[in-house]
């Protein structure tokens, strides 16, 4: 409060000011945000560019070995779509630093929500295909032929992408994220951040969570499949890491309200991308480069024969 004008009349300080108990004047709040030069921001941005480099290198490796069993079992052409979307998702990380603007606030959420939806849709389809081929195809052969004939996997991915794009367009048009001055938690500080309308973004978040849930269900159903065909087990592990990452971030968000919550948010996004890159794709690169004897048709057929014998 400012008591200098009239000792019997209190005047509220401006939003950019504060007053200590018993003070007779207002003091400017300290404006805080995470600049691009912050050491944490630099490390995270380096991690984002490293992810882009790794996805590019893996794409080249998979293209060279495109017709090998490991690349085919990993999804074939779908691998390139997933790797490309992981790279595009990393763009969101770059906009968590610097002074927030309306465009920065939108780009914090748009690339990640849109392209991570495509990634999860790809893994949903991949998990479903694996489970169907090994456990359901023999009972419903016509259903599998229709799935192949009408390119069911690409239809599901396209529908997920278009639906998420429309939901995001609606959300950003009517209630876009915007810069926000946080003054509630620290009376002497003005923390610059982005305000997101949770009701407006309810649809995109629910779609993302639904795909994550479906992916987990299908991948868990395939946990007992042959080792080299068991992409489902790797996907399940990636999803568990993903869920753990966001549980940790949600806990931190409840307990800490300082400027570095933006850094933690960016870190959570980066971990979400590296989950699939390191635990799904990297083991396949290792087999291609250092265990080429496992990347043969004979080796895969032997695993299938052992699996069918046990069944």
PyMOL commands that set and color helices and strands:
alter all, ss='L'
color gray80, all
select helices_A, chain A and resi 39-64+69-74+77-89+91-94+102-136+141-149+152-174+202-221+231-255+261-290+292-294+297-310
alter helices_A, ss='H'
color red, helices_A
select strands_A, chain A and resi 17-18+27-28+30-32+178-182+189-195
alter strands_A, ss='S'
color yellow, strands_A
deselect
rebuild
show_as cartoon
